[in-house]
Amino acid sequence: MSQKPIIKSIVEDITATLRDEILRGQYRPGERLPSERELAVRFEANRGAIRESLKKLEQLGIASINPGGVRVIPIEDATLSILGPLLDLHDKPDLELAIHLLEVLGSLMSMSARTAVERANNDEIQELLTISTSMIDTQKCDADNQENWKCIGRAFARLNNNLVLRLIFNGLRAQFLEHSERKPNFDHLVDREKRMAILTQLHLGIESRNPTLVENAINDNFQLLIQTLENEMQNSSRRTVNE
């Protein structure tokens, strides 16, 4: 019984190593991975652990197990679960990938917010107002507002009553927010006055039950984040050239 956690840890370590090597392009799409025997020697593990690791790679959608061996699948055909590891792949965040994620996440959250406000009852509107008030107060204190955005995002998703939208949104949010916590925080680079204006618009939209105002506020916030990351990409390029 005591060996199970050890075996699980070995499988997770092997999976993570092979996954990152595939994501870094060490193995190209269509290329065959080393055999189970070769991998067992490399990782000093039994072939059962290797086999389980390969199955996990297949579940991620970056490898295909066939009678002739395990071949790499293009990242474009992978599952949503690969986004988190992609964000964590390098010491510095992949800003272009983060921007793409924000574009999709913003579209889903604005859609979710609009439907939530349209369907919310009085108690639910009060719940949203409490969160938006906290967001404004936190912004006034120049503190990190990420947790409040998580809270209101979860509230919108719960109230919109669209299971498919909620599941997709939850998956993207988990991949971005949970992994981005390990990366440098660019929130301090966001224009504080613009953010406050957006939060005020969001609060007024909820208070007046104006779904268009709320939707626009969500879109404006994500566009502000995207613009901040785009500026950081340009600054990073300039620093690289100067070096």
Secondary structure, 3 states (H helix, E strand, C coil): CCHHHHHHHHHHHHHHHHHHHHHCCCCCCCCECCCHHHHHHHHCCCHHHHHHHHHHHHHHCCEEEECCEEEECCHHHCCHHHHHHHHCCCCCCCHHHHHHHHHHHHHHHHHHHHHHHHHCCHHHHHHHHHHHHHHHHHHHCCCCCHHHHHHHHHHHHHHCCCHHHHHHHHHHHHHHHHHHCCCCCCHHHCCHHHHHHHHHHHHHHHHCCCHHHHHHHHHHHHHHHHHHHHHHHHHHHHHHHHC
